[in-house]
Amino acid sequence: MASISATGTIQPEEVVDVGAQVAGKIVSFGLDKHGKPVDYGSEVEAGTVLARIDDSLYAADVAQAKAQVAQAKANAQRAEADLGQLKAKLFQAERDWQRAKKLGPSDALSQSDYDAALSAYEVAKANLSVGQAAVAQAKEAVAQAQANLRRSMQNLDYCTITSPVKGVIIDRRVNIGQTVVASLNAPSLFLIAKDLKRLQVWAAVNEADIGAIRPGQPVQFTVDAHPGVTFQGEVGKIRLNATMTQNVVTYTVEVITDNSDGRLIPYLTANLRFIIAERREVLLVPNAALRWTPAPERIAPAYRTQASGKKMGGGAGKGKDGAPSPAEAPQGTLWLAEGAYVRPLKVTRGVTDGALTEVQGPDLKEGLQVVVAEAPVEKKTGDAASPFTPKLFGGSGPRAPH
């Protein structure tokens, strides 16, 4: 099983930041479903009261706004009544003017009376226009007063801070008696995790490994809070906004995991293994066996010509483990003990987990002994002991749990 290792932090899948939209002093906290004041870890429902702000000033604003609405409505009624009077005056002035216009200046109607009737009619029309404007202005004043009342009532409601979602309080940032000051950014009072049954692990993956990460990829991780327990997850998203720390570029990978049993809690440190490739029912060999290369004189005579033409194994040292990683090349060489010598066995490398590597070849079988190191051996009289340390071939190796 090939994997990529990384570290990360467990995070809630969705966090809601509850703030205050009005300024004032915190006078009390709400109660959770158990009747206790809400605090860290309290489970809350949507609409649960979290805190209350002193509302005395906002209640006074509401009372003042209601009085202003009543005054505006009274002014509007008076303007309507005045408009009715102006309409009646215009009606009378229009009748007088119509009669004067029929008679005209004559012995029955003097010129001054004729002019007075015309003037009264014109003034009545102008006064009606003024009265209509006054009514419109009064209606606008009523609408503005009602808007002020709604705003004052909304601010009064904001003094009671409620939970917008169902979840668990993971942080409380205020105390009773503390004054909060509302600004363009509402001050944060509570952090609520919507659902702790599904969590995320935010893992920092090196830029050299990010190309092997794909959404849906299986992930295993452990946390120090539960030693010996391996949790399962899968890659949900790869964030493209890389970060650089001391010239090391990393990408944040979101890993989704189920937490129905509630053993995981937010902000634990996790050690992750991204499963890149997995093999079952294959032969495994220790990586040390692929790295080890014998001294030329230790190679069986029949194979020395072959060994002298090119390097055998994964490196050029004499029995040293300073060779490149077995995953760097598809071909490799294992060494089998033959008395006091060793002989090479060509194999094809597969995936590796850093300790064991998959190998394939026609002459391989489970239980085959391969050399991983050379150790000094004290010979006794008549003893032909081999100086090589054999290692039994592994079978299918450890399997990833489902």
Secondary structure, DSSP 8 states (H G I E B T S, - for coil): -EEEEEEEEEEES-EEEEE-SS-EEEEEE-B-TTSSB--TT-EE-TT-EEEEE--HHHHHHHHHHHHHHHHHHHHHHHHHHHHHHHHHHHHHHHHHHHHHHHH-SSSSS-HHHHHHHHHHHHHHHHHHHHHHHHHHHHHHHHHHHHHHHHHHHHHHHHTEEE-SSSEEEEEE---TT-EE---SS--EEEEEES-TTEEEEEEEEETTTGGG--TT-EEEEEETTSTT--EEEEEEEE----EEETTEEEEEEEEEEE-TT----TT-EEEEEEEEE--SS-EEEEHHHHH----GGGB-HHHHHHHHHS--TT-SSSS-S-S--GGG-SEEEEEEEETTEEEEEEEEEEEE-SSEEEEE-TT--TT-EEEEEE------TT----SEEEEE-B-S------
